[in-house]
């Protein structure tokens, strides 16, 4: 066999082996971790009480019966430091030094109170969520959309999540009114 024929034969063998390896790799079943994750938030708005039961009199009791619940749907604790809840008018609550435990829910009340693992307080002296129509939007610490919930004329925007939960803990937000 000539030298050029030998080089050509080696190149063809190498090409065939490479092609066979690629076809074999493509035929292997993909593991679950190779698939893209479904577009589900790890933290979601699980419930909203936008119309506090009873009379809206701006009392501490009335304001604290207006709330938004967030649920961590994973097994892992998620750091919500810098995350925000915002209404259509731009009123914003920012989480500070707060970690939501796995499979836990925290309720963010509009009024004043002492933060605990299950309840956080915006320390506002007036309602945030419009009783007729509004949207609450949750964004992460990079300002990226995570979830929203709407009611009234805008309810088609909402994530449509409702439910209950337990656990949480943290500090007050900013932009209080």
Buried (B, 14 or more C-beta within 10 A) or exposed (E): EEEEEEEEEEEEEEEEEEEEEEEEEEEEEEEEEEEEEEEEBBBBBBBBBBBBEEEBEEBBEBBBBBBBBBBBBBEEEBEBBBBBBBBBEEBBBBBBEBBBBEBBBBBBBBBBBEBBBBBBBBBBBEBBBBEEBBBBBBBBEEEEEBBBBBBEEBEEBBBEBEEEBEBBBBEBBEEBE
